[in-house]
Every structure is written in C-alpha cells, then in structure tokens.
Amino acid sequence: MPKQDVLPTIIDIEASGFGRGSYPIEIGVALADGSTHCFIICPDKSWTHWDASAESVHGIPRHTLCDLGSSPVQVAAELNRLLKGTTVYSDAWSYDLAWLGKLYDVAAMPQLYRLETTRKLITEEQSEVWHPTKEQVINDLKLKRHRASTDALIIQETLKRMLSQAS
C-alpha cells in the first residue's frame, strides 16, 4: 500500500467492447502528483472487434481512433516512460490486465510497471462505501464525461478520500 501522503497512480482503460476480441482504445492515467495523461489508440490491423454498446458508453467512434490515435507501439512506450518501475492501480483489474497485455503484445515490448487492483488499498468496510463515495466525488468535481483520464482521476480522488478518512 502506498504511503498515506502519496496518491496512488491510477490507470483506466476504455475498450472496443466488453468481452472476447475487445482491445484498448483509450488509456488514462492519474499520476501520484495529481496530473493526468490520456492516450487514444489507433487500432492495430489485427484488432477488428467493435461493439456499438461499448461505444455508447465511452462515446468514441472508431473513425476517431483511426484519425487521432497513436499507434500501440507509441502508447506502450509512453506508458512505460511514465510508469516504469511503479505499481499502478485499477478498479477493473482483470479487464485492464488483459487489455494491457493485448497492447504490449502487439507493440512487442515488455510492460515495465506492475498493475494491481484498487481493492488492495482499501478495507472491506471501505469497499462497502466505495460507490457512494465515488458518486460524491463525481458530483463534487462535476466530472460527467466517461473517458479514461477522467475516470482515473475520479478513482484516484475516491481513494484519496477513503484513505484520508481511515487515518
């Protein structure tokens, strides 16, 4: 667990779908210093799955990825530069682990940081109030956009509030 006075680094991933064949399309990171980074990924030619219901959640049309996205190699390299040697936390660990694996596989490079679940940072009692705390953060920060960097910031602020209440 990170020291209480240091914010955990959070990663959030939007994907082309919810299941088999899906791949990462946007990765957001909220760093320990509170800064955020967002990467839109141009799909690799082998990534063809597209789920309209996932698009209705994240709101990113496939053509936007192709027009504005960076290559998987560029995104993987930039994530490694930003996160090398650190532990990064996700509230959707199993999905994000699979999507990061897909990104680094197609980029043909190792992932240089460790991914852990946010559940490791909070107690069972805190997990019971996670959702109401998160909703309060969304209301307080007025962050409605369901995008990766915004979601990472919301998760980070939710953890900050929970960890400060515990100390």
C-alpha positions in Angstrom: 0.0 0.0 0.0 1.4 3.5 -0.8 2.2 5.9 1.9 -0.9 7.8 3.1 0.5 11.2 1.9 1.2 9.9 -1.6 -1.6 9.4 -4.1 -1.7 6.1 -5.8 -1.2 6.1 -9.5 -4.4 5.0 -11.3 -5.0 3.7 -14.7 -8.3 3.3 -16.5 -8.9 1.8 -19.9 -11.8 2.2 -22.4 -12.1 -0.6 -24.8 -13.7 -1.6 -28.1 -16.1 -4.0 -26.4 -16.7 -5.8 -23.2 -15.6 -9.4 -24.0 -13.6 -11.6 -26.1 -11.8 -9.9 -29.0 -12.0 -6.5 -27.4 -8.9 -4.3 -27.2 -7.9 -1.0 -25.6 -8.9 2.2 -27.4 -8.1 4.8 -24.7 -5.9 4.7 -21.7 -6.0 7.3 -18.9 -3.5 7.7 -16.1 -3.7 9.8 -12.9 -0.2 10.1 -11.6 0.8 10.4 -7.9 1.4 14.1 -8.4 -2.3 14.6 -9.5 -1.5 15.1 -13.2 -3.4 13.2 -15.8 -2.5 11.7 -19.2 -4.7 10.4 -21.9 -3.8 8.2 -24.9 -6.1 7.4 -27.8 -5.0 4.3 -29.6 -5.3 3.7 -33.3 -6.3 0.0 -33.5 -3.7 -2.4 -34.8 -4.8 -4.0 -38.1 -5.5 -7.3 -36.2 -7.9 -5.6 -33.9 -11.2 -5.7 -35.6 -13.9 -6.3 -32.9 -16.2 -3.3 -32.4 -19.2 -3.2 -30.1 -21.7 -0.4 -30.6 -22.9 -0.8 -27.0 -19.3 -0.1 -25.7 -19.2 2.9 -28.0 -22.4 4.2 -26.4 -20.7 4.1 -23.0 -17.3 5.8 -23.9 -18.6 7.8 -26.9 -15.5 7.4 -29.1 -16.3 6.4 -32.7 -13.9 4.0 -34.3 -13.0 6.6 -37.0 -11.8 9.0 -34.3 -9.3 6.3 -33.2 -8.0 6.0 -36.7 -7.9 9.7 -37.3 -6.5 10.9 -34.0 -5.0 7.9 -32.3 -1.4 7.0 -31.7 0.0 3.6 -32.6 0.0 0.8 -30.0 3.8 1.0 -30.0 3.8 4.7 -29.3 1.3 4.3 -26.4 3.0 1.4 -24.9 6.4 3.2 -25.0 4.9 6.4 -23.4 3.2 4.4 -20.7 6.5 2.6 -19.9 8.2 6.0 -19.8 5.7 7.5 -17.4 5.2 4.4 -15.2 8.5 2.5 -15.3 9.2 0.7 -12.0 5.9 1.8 -10.3 2.8 0.0 -9.2 -0.3 1.3 -10.9 -3.8 0.6 -9.6 -7.0 -0.3 -11.5 -10.6 -0.7 -10.3 -11.2 -3.1 -13.1 -8.0 -5.1 -12.7 -8.9 -8.3 -14.7 -10.1 -6.4 -17.7 -7.3 -3.8 -17.7 -4.7 -6.5 -17.2 -6.0 -8.3 -20.4 -6.2 -5.1 -22.4 -2.7 -4.0 -21.3 -1.5 -7.5 -22.3 -3.0 -7.1 -25.7 -1.4 -3.6 -26.1 2.1 -4.8 -25.1 1.8 -8.0 -27.1 1.0 -6.1 -30.4 3.7 -3.5 -29.5 6.2 -6.4 -29.0 7.6 -4.8 -25.8 7.6 -5.6 -22.1 5.4 -3.7 -19.7 7.7 -2.0 -17.2 5.3 -1.4 -14.4 3.1 -3.5 -12.2 -0.7 -3.5 -12.2 -2.7 -4.1 -9.0 -6.3 -3.8 -8.0 -7.5 -0.9 -6.0 -9.1 -3.4 -3.7 -5.6 -3.9 -2.2 -5.7 -0.3 -1.0 -8.9 -0.3 1.0 -10.5 -2.3 3.8 -13.6 -4.4 3.4 -15.6 -1.7 5.3 -14.3 0.9 2.9 -15.3 -1.2 -0.1 -18.9 -1.1 1.2 -19.0 2.7 0.8 -16.9 2.8 -2.4 -19.8 3.5 -4.8 -21.5 6.3 -2.7 -18.1 7.9 -2.2 -17.3 7.7 -5.9 -20.7 9.3 -6.7 -20.0 12.1 -4.3 -16.6 12.7 -6.0 -18.3 12.8 -9.4 -20.8 15.4 -8.1 -18.2 17.4 -6.2 -15.8 17.6 -9.2 -18.6 17.9 -11.7 -16.9 15.2 -13.9 -19.5 13.5 -16.0 -17.6 12.5 -19.1 -17.0 8.7 -19.2 -13.5 8.8 -20.5 -10.3 7.1 -19.3 -8.4 10.1 -17.9 -11.5 11.4 -16.2 -12.3 8.0 -14.7 -8.7 7.6 -13.5 -8.9 11.0 -11.7 -12.3 10.1 -10.2 -10.9 6.7 -8.9 -7.8 8.5 -7.5 -9.9 11.1 -5.7 -12.2 8.4 -4.3 -9.2 6.6 -2.9 -7.8 9.8 -1.5 -11.0 10.4 0.4 -11.2 6.9 1.7 -7.6 6.7 2.8 -7.8 10.1 4.5 -10.9 9.0 6.4 -9.0 5.9 7.6 -6.1 7.9 9.0 
